[in-house]
């Protein structure tokens, strides 16, 4: 499925530590996938073939943001302890 036109989550990474998932969805749109077991993981596919996955345990704060480029290489953009 192609990525929808919207501002990608990586645009908001500097603000993510202060945002709830509701705020992320308001700014970025609904995620392409909602996955996870025990944690909510919201996955956004970007138009260049990469993906941003945002995880949260409570929807009120962002716990982890992971970026995966189109070759499959992943890097952490935010990780809370």
C-alpha atoms as one frame of an Amber mdcrd trajectory, in Angstrom:
protein
   0.000   0.000   0.000   1.497   3.393  -0.913   2.132   5.990   1.769  -0.618
   8.565   2.190   0.119  12.227   1.571   0.702  13.854   4.933   3.503  15.326
   6.974   5.731  12.410   7.981   6.342  11.778  11.699  10.061  12.464  11.338
   9.122  16.133  10.782   7.924  16.235  14.396  10.719  14.258  16.079  12.019
  17.281  18.039   8.522  17.747  19.536   7.698  14.058  20.099   8.984  13.808
  23.684   6.326  16.350  24.698   3.480  14.910  22.585   0.769  12.329  23.196
  -0.171   9.840  20.479  -3.392  11.791  19.908  -1.298  14.861  19.074   0.894
  12.821  16.723  -2.197  11.533  14.888  -3.608  15.081  14.655  -0.381  16.337
  13.063   0.637  13.275  11.000  -2.666  11.552  10.267  -3.705   8.021  11.152
  -0.878   5.495  11.016  -0.648   2.996   8.186  -0.466   0.154  10.705  -1.210
  -0.306  14.384   0.703  -3.290  15.753   2.167  -4.473  19.008   1.479  -6.693
  21.947   1.526  -5.009  25.332   2.634  -1.750  23.683   0.937   0.332  21.037
   3.097   0.642  17.933   1.992   3.093  15.256   3.776   2.612  11.924   3.920
   5.286   9.241   5.187   4.346   5.769   6.847   7.316   4.101   6.805   8.123
   0.400  10.513   7.257  -0.029   9.931   3.658   1.129  11.146   4.221   4.680
   9.078   3.802   7.838   8.746   5.491  11.222   7.410   3.397  14.116   6.245
   5.172  17.271   5.591   3.108  20.371   3.762   4.017  23.545   2.509   2.126
  26.548  -0.267   4.526  27.474  -1.053   6.803  24.489  -0.294   9.806  26.725
   3.441   9.910  26.011   5.845   8.638  23.374   8.267   5.982  24.617  10.209
   5.075  21.473  10.588   6.231  17.870  12.374   4.046  15.338  13.260   4.948
  11.754  13.818   2.213   9.164  15.157   3.224   5.763  14.076   1.488   2.571
  17.073  -0.877   2.725  15.921  -2.108   6.161  18.536  -0.305   8.283  16.974
   0.876  11.561  17.958   3.643  13.928  16.460   5.010  17.104  15.201   8.589
  16.997  13.919   8.618  20.569  14.123   6.179  23.453  12.867   6.833  26.973
  13.862   4.790  29.954
